[in-house]
Amino acid sequence: MKIIHKRIYITLIFILLLISGLGARLVQLQLVSTESFTDKKINLIEGSVKQRTQEMVVDDGRGKFEDKNGQSLTSITHNRLVLFPFLEKMKWPVQQVSEIVGMQPKELTNRLANAKTPVVITKELSHAQVEKINALKVPGVFGIPLKDERPVPLAEHLIGLEAQSKQIIEEKYSDKLKNGAIKSTTPVGISGMQRAFDEFLLPEQESKLLYHVDRLGGPMFGIDVKYTGTANPYYPVSVRTTLDLSAQELVENTLNHYKLKDGGAVLIDIKSNKVIAMASRPSINKKDPFKKQNGSDSVENRLLTPQTPGSIFKTVTAAAALEQNKIQPSLTYNCDKSIYGNNVEEDHQKGQLTFEESFAQSCNATFAQLAKEMIISNPNILEQYADKLGLIQPVGWTGDVFHFEHFKQFLGEKSGRIWTNAREKKVPNAVGQTAIGQLDVKVTPLAVANMMASIARGGEKKQVKAVDALEYKNNMSLYTFKEHELKGDTINKATAASMQQLLKGVVQSEKGTGRRFQTLPYEVAGKSGTAEINVKDDIVNKWFAGYFPADNPKYAMVVVDLNTKSAISPTNSVFYDIVKGMYDLNTR
């Protein structure tokens, strides 16, 4: 009997200790460690509130990119109907709501079936419909403006991508991570201007719709929907770009229409030297943005990457010859010959041409001969004039911005080059190839567009801007990017004027390589280029670079089709349609 009593006492003591332990644990959970439970510092209060809260993120809080008129370049705002999941468990005026939005009641109730998070009805609503829905004051039924990503991205290579990157967070923002300003999962810029301006764009706080529910998921009446978002009038910051939304859409749509696969187009305002539109191809592979396409990452902006220019470079050789007084108006050149002195194929023979005719018809022999003559007295003549026209150094805006020294608007922009081996300057055939933009010559399409803008301005060189300002949420200015000159010597005004006439002749001449553009409503001045990349397979880079209107220059533009076949390249068609489209935009 004593043994039985002893066992009972032991059992009771065990139960008492267990109850005491559970009580102590409960005290710890509810009173002691409510905000820092375990070594992981879990906030139990926040967790409890989260369990009783249904929420919907309206805005992630990251800074935005806008065009020059303040229109979003990355998103489109639509009015949507939002339904919270608890509606499935209560009576609500589904008939009234369905009549307002123009949908069947069953469509709405079916969307709510087994929903765990707020449901967004994708049908776009008018402002009047939103007002009627919100006037019903039904818990969990809201008409609100929501931002959607653009179905077709605009200037995606220029603007760039954002993504989660624990590595970047830890390397660049360790202090913000430690003080809780950002999380390891906070998206950061990984390419383009998203990366360049990342520190200005980091989110302060998400904007959300919150609704509290009871333990069964029903609404806690008396507690209305809450909007949580930063009350800071300054953040998030907007990046006011120089892009024009209508022009950007025109360029994107034209490239898509002609299915240009590799290359792109850039359009610059000549007076301000601002990028109005820029589109690179191929499109970014969002699933694997750094996957190689045609030998380059898909996020690489082809307009910022040096490419073989072909006859576009004759602009440099011509400018050098003019300024060095190497041109005799009455002198003709044998354009039946190649740069090596042998006869070209009969269908490529052009006969005896003057300097002006040679430029208009893109005669290789003329410019090879001129370069060979000039390089004897000045071995550096070609790179000197390439630099005077802004083709060698990066041309994108660079300067000190707050504590950022040498801040670059165009991340990834590379320098051009003329020679890779100085000894080639003593080899006549190498000089001839270089004079027509072959051999080792590589320049970026952005620099070529900038060259055309410089010539149109009379030789004045400027850095190219893609961003005008950083603006606070309340539209006050945070920072304004002023115009910067491009360092280095320039061609003189007389040379620039002569180059303007040469570029006009390419289009106006009966046999000019740009004569197709004679029918455009804007008169065009420019230069064509076909760079041989793989002779065996007839692979070329096909260019047209120029400005318009020719007599009152407003826009400079480059279109380039890379690694293509000359016979099928849409370069000229793309250039033609964009010029016509810009005329239509400016006269409508």
Disulfide bonds with the S-S distance in Angstrom:
Cys335-Cys363 2.13
